Amino acid sequence: MACLSSSQLQKFQEDGFLVLDEFLSADECVAMQQRIGELVANMDVPLHCRTIFSTQDEQLKVLDNRDYFWNSGDKIRFFFEKGVFDEKGDFLVPPEKSVNKIGHALHAHDPVFRSVTHSPKVQALAKSLGLQMPVVVQSMYIFKQPHLGGEVTPHQDATFLYTEPLGRLLGIWIALEDATLENGCLWFIPGSHTSGVSRRLIRAPAGSIPVTSFLGSEPARDNSLFVPTPVRRGALILIHGEVVHKSEQNLSDHSRHAYTFHLMEALGTVWSPENWLQPTAELPFPPLYT
């Protein structure tokens, strides 16, 4: 079982992230990749929904009038890289090479991803971290396509998934392919999870324009503080909700598939009603422990 040792727990508390090598077997990784291949092969994306996704601020303006992203919290939806469609919305590259990510409810609606998310290994890991009532708030399959996979600028996950009090959000990031310096592995600032959140993404009341805005701003950060974290396929990275991390553009010939989901300790925690993602009647945040 995936119980953490006291030294691993201490390292996570100090750094705000922790690598667990060989958390999944190669076979478990392949099963998830094959399932994603089926979903992509069968995806039916309405033309008006061919939304380009980027975490860069200006993209939020492009996305503002598009419900496809903002209402994806309880659905399985497809988001695409820049430059993969022509002006008519037709693919310029093979569809399987065009997807940036799939979000945000694979954990709820797909049996393969539900079983991984709620696996005994993940439940044991959460218990060893002391989580009493963890719920799954969202999940994503990230492709990081060769030559297309864009950079993800430095950020804290709690900017987008804010809780009161802070410190109740945990990211689980599983490498389904090797993540290398060349194909865009994660980089962290160790210990950067202890000074709160520098900005928040706020969803405006229904009907307002723009749909979202940022409170605060990302400070300029010294690039030399970031530590690269390359991992082999099957590794799991625990990510504290407030640790600062990023990934570079994928300039290689190899994709960098990953499955990631976020847990919230629900006991004594308020999920901000201003977060872009909200539980719905159809999909309340499911308890991790089964």
MARZAFI-717624 format. One record per residue (C-alpha): x, y, z; residue number from 1; residue in one letter. Coordinates in steps of 0.05 Angstrom, whole numbers. Example, Ala and Ser with C-alpha at 12.3 -4.5 7.8 and 13.67 -1.06 7.14 Angstrom:
BEGIN
246,-90,156,1,A
273,-21,143,2,S
// end
This chain:
BEGIN
0,0,0,1,M
22,71,-12,2,A
33,94,59,3,C
83,150,69,4,L
142,142,117,5,S
153,196,169,6,S
213,222,129,7,S
170,227,66,8,Q
116,264,105,9,L
168,312,132,10,Q
197,324,63,11,K
127,339,35,12,F
114,387,92,13,Q
180,423,80,14,E
180,426,4,15,D
106,427,-13,16,G
114,370,-63,17,F
137,298,-61,18,L
155,247,-115,19,V
132,175,-106,20,L
166,133,-159,21,D
132,71,-189,22,E
64,88,-158,23,F
30,57,-219,24,L
54,-2,-260,25,S
68,5,-334,26,A
5,-37,-347,27,D
-38,12,-306,28,E
-9,70,-345,29,C
-23,36,-412,30,V
-95,21,-392,31,A
-107,95,-380,32,M
-74,116,-444,33,Q
-114,65,-484,34,Q
-179,90,-452,35,R
-161,162,-471,36,I
-146,138,-542,37,G
-217,111,-545,38,E
-247,176,-518,39,L
-208,219,-568,40,V
-225,173,-626,41,A
-299,180,-609,42,N
-299,254,-589,43,M
-353,296,-621,44,D
-335,368,-612,45,V
-385,420,-637,46,P
-352,472,-681,47,L
-368,530,-634,48,H
-336,491,-578,49,C
-268,484,-610,50,R
-239,523,-554,51,T
-164,536,-547,52,I
-140,529,-476,53,F
-82,566,-445,54,S
-69,589,-374,55,T
-42,655,-401,56,Q
-86,713,-376,57,D
-106,739,-444,58,E
-137,672,-461,59,Q
-189,682,-406,60,L
-217,740,-446,61,K
-223,694,-507,62,V
-257,642,-463,63,L
-302,691,-426,64,D
-363,683,-471,65,N
-354,609,-479,66,R
-392,565,-431,67,D
-358,503,-455,68,Y
-299,511,-408,69,F
-333,543,-349,70,W
-388,491,-346,71,N
-342,431,-354,72,S
-333,417,-280,73,G
-383,360,-280,74,D
-369,335,-351,75,K
-317,303,-396,76,I
-297,357,-446,77,R
-240,367,-495,78,F
-194,428,-499,79,F
-145,440,-556,80,F
-77,468,-570,81,E
-67,533,-607,82,K
-59,528,-682,83,G
-92,460,-692,84,V
-154,487,-728,85,F
-161,526,-793,86,D
-207,586,-797,87,E
-266,540,-810,88,K
-253,500,-747,89,G
-227,438,-783,90,D
-166,400,-757,91,F
-98,419,-786,92,L
-65,361,-748,93,V
-89,291,-731,94,P
-143,298,-677,95,P
-104,256,-627,96,E
-46,306,-632,97,K
-92,366,-624,98,S
-118,358,-553,99,V
-86,399,-497,100,N
-127,366,-442,101,K
-192,331,-423,102,I
-229,357,-362,103,G
-257,361,-311,104,H
-296,300,-288,105,A
-262,238,-316,106,L
-258,215,-243,107,H
-334,214,-238,108,A
-358,193,-307,109,H
-305,145,-335,110,D
-298,76,-303,111,P
-223,70,-317,112,V
-206,137,-286,113,F
-256,129,-229,114,R
-223,64,-209,115,S
-153,95,-210,116,V
-176,157,-171,117,T
-209,116,-117,118,H
-158,59,-118,119,S
-137,28,-52,120,P
-67,57,-65,121,K
-94,128,-70,122,V
-139,119,-10,123,Q
-81,93,31,124,A
-38,152,9,125,L
-92,202,30,126,A
-100,167,98,127,K
-26,169,110,128,S
-29,245,98,129,L
-82,249,152,130,G
-140,267,106,131,L
-205,252,143,132,Q
-259,270,92,133,M
-225,280,25,134,P
-269,295,-35,135,V
-248,296,-108,136,V
-260,365,-137,137,V
-235,357,-208,138,Q
-191,316,-255,139,S
-153,327,-319,140,M
-117,286,-371,141,Y
-59,328,-397,142,I
-26,311,-464,143,F
32,360,-470,144,K
36,345,-544,145,Q
104,342,-580,146,P
124,410,-607,147,H
54,437,-591,148,L
48,430,-515,149,G
53,500,-489,150,G
86,525,-426,151,E
46,529,-362,152,V
67,593,-327,153,T
85,594,-253,154,P
23,587,-210,155,H
-8,560,-147,156,Q
-67,512,-155,157,D
-104,547,-99,158,A
-108,609,-144,159,T
-161,571,-183,160,F
-187,524,-129,161,L
-190,567,-66,162,Y
-210,541,2,163,T
-220,572,71,164,E
-178,558,108,165,P
-121,549,59,166,L
-79,486,62,167,G
-137,439,47,168,R
-123,427,-27,169,L
-78,371,-52,170,L
-59,356,-123,171,G
-43,285,-146,172,I
-3,285,-211,173,W
12,217,-244,174,I
61,211,-302,175,A
34,163,-354,176,L
96,174,-396,177,E
166,195,-376,178,D
168,270,-359,179,A
236,298,-379,180,T
271,365,-384,181,L
259,363,-459,182,E
185,346,-460,183,N
162,393,-405,184,G
168,362,-335,185,C
143,400,-275,186,L
187,451,-238,187,W
175,472,-166,188,F
200,525,-117,189,I
212,483,-55,190,P
181,513,7,191,G
138,563,-31,192,S
73,536,-2,193,H
78,573,64,194,T
63,645,47,195,S
-9,642,24,196,G
-37,655,-45,197,V
-15,714,-87,198,S
-76,717,-132,199,R
-145,687,-140,200,R
-188,673,-201,201,L
-259,697,-184,202,I
-321,676,-221,203,R
-370,734,-228,204,A
-444,726,-211,205,P
-485,692,-266,206,A
-498,737,-326,207,G
-439,784,-311,208,S
-387,802,-363,209,I
-330,785,-358,210,P
-344,716,-329,211,V
-280,717,-287,212,T
-227,763,-261,213,S
-162,758,-222,214,F
-154,787,-153,215,L
-81,803,-139,216,G
-24,786,-186,217,S
32,735,-194,218,E
96,766,-166,219,P
159,765,-208,220,A
196,703,-186,221,R
270,687,-192,222,D
276,632,-243,223,N
336,603,-207,224,S
290,583,-149,225,L
254,531,-192,226,F
277,458,-186,227,V
263,412,-245,228,P
227,347,-226,229,T
235,297,-283,230,P
201,230,-267,231,V
192,162,-300,232,R
126,135,-324,233,R
83,112,-265,234,G
110,163,-215,235,A
62,204,-173,236,L
77,275,-151,237,I
40,302,-90,238,L
28,377,-99,239,I
8,422,-41,240,H
-46,471,-63,241,G
-1,532,-51,242,E
66,508,-77,243,V
90,549,-137,244,V
103,506,-199,245,H
107,510,-275,246,K
125,470,-336,247,S
161,491,-399,248,E
139,482,-471,249,Q
148,413,-500,250,N
201,421,-553,251,L
213,347,-561,252,S
186,293,-607,253,D
152,258,-548,254,H
86,273,-513,255,S
83,278,-437,256,R
16,248,-417,257,H
-6,256,-345,258,A
-69,244,-304,259,Y
-80,294,-248,260,T
-135,306,-198,261,F
-147,349,-137,262,H
-170,329,-68,263,L
-199,375,-15,264,M
-203,359,58,265,E
-277,373,67,266,A
-277,369,143,267,L
-281,440,169,268,G
-267,470,101,269,T
-307,519,58,270,V
-300,512,-18,271,W
-301,584,-42,272,S
-368,601,-76,273,P
-326,647,-121,274,E
-285,590,-152,275,N
-297,578,-226,276,W
-311,505,-212,277,L
-371,489,-168,278,Q
-404,424,-147,279,P
-471,413,-181,280,T
-535,376,-164,281,A
-514,325,-217,282,E
-444,319,-189,283,L
-431,338,-116,284,P
-356,329,-100,285,F
-350,253,-90,286,P
-318,227,-27,287,P
-250,194,-41,288,L
-260,139,10,289,Y
-306,84,-15,290,T
// end
